[in-house]
Each structure stands twice: as C-alpha cells, then as structure tokens.
C-alpha cells in the first residue's frame, strides 16, 4: 500500500488539518469533515476520521404526521412524498394509485394543515417540527 496525497477539491475548506465540504443530495444537505488522526491512534499508520452532519432538518415520519394532523395512513404517505418533491404522477406510480387520487389526497392534506401550496407544505412541516 502506498501513501498518496489527494489534492483538495475546489469546494473543500481546509483548516488546521481538517477538510470540510458541503454535499447536497436530492433530499438533504450535509457537511462532511475529514480530520487526519495521528499515526497509531487507530492501529493504522495514517488515519482519517470523517464525520457527517446533516444540515437539513428531518421531515416527520408518517406516524407523527397522522398523530399531529389527524391524517390517514395514505395521506401521511402522500405528505412524505410531496415533501420530497415528487410530482402527482410520481407519487401515483410509487403508491400504485391514480394521479387523480393523489390530487384528492393532496387537497385534503392541504386543508388539514391549513396551507395552499407544496412549498407551504415543506415550510409548515419544518416549522411545526421545531416547536
């Protein structure tokens, strides 16, 4: 095994032996921190400790949504998929229901949560999760 030093990526911020980079996935943002650990600490010549911190708050699970807002199990499933940014057609395919049924569930969910838009849904869930 040879030791090689990889050049830092343009997005990485390096401070005193620690490299930090933000990573975005379709559903969340994370900060990854890589820190070089002194030789022998983990019984390896050179070690790197990597930590992952989620920056995007987690959406409530379906059970919490049902309890908090009085939703049916299917409505809670629809909320989770709406919050992930799926279209009515994508939700219909995932749940094996028609897009019309998804639209109907969406209207009932919006009414139960007192919102009018998909963006409002995400904001409402995040707002209520913090309280």
C-alpha positions, 0 to 999 in steps of 0.5 A: 500500500502506498501513501498518496496525497489527494489534492483538495477539491475546489469546494473543500475548506481546509483548516488546521488539518481538517477538510470540510465540504458541503454535499447536497443530495436530492433530499438533504444537505450535509457537511462532511469533515475529514480530520487526519488522526495521528499515526497509531491512534487507530492501529493504522499508520495514517488515519482519517476520521470523517464525520457527517452532519446533516444540515437539513432538518428531518421531515416527520415520519408518517406516524407523527404526521397522522398523530399531529394532523389527524391524517390517514395512513395514505395521506401521511404517505402522500405528505412524505412524498410531496415533501420530497418533491415528487410530482402527482404522477410520481407519487401515483406510480410509487403508491400504485394509485391514480394521479387523480387520487393523489390530487384528492389526497393532496387537497385534503392534506392541504386543508388539514394543515391549513396551507395552499401550496407544496412549498407551504407544505415543506415550510409548515412541516419544518416549522411545526417540527421545531416547536 
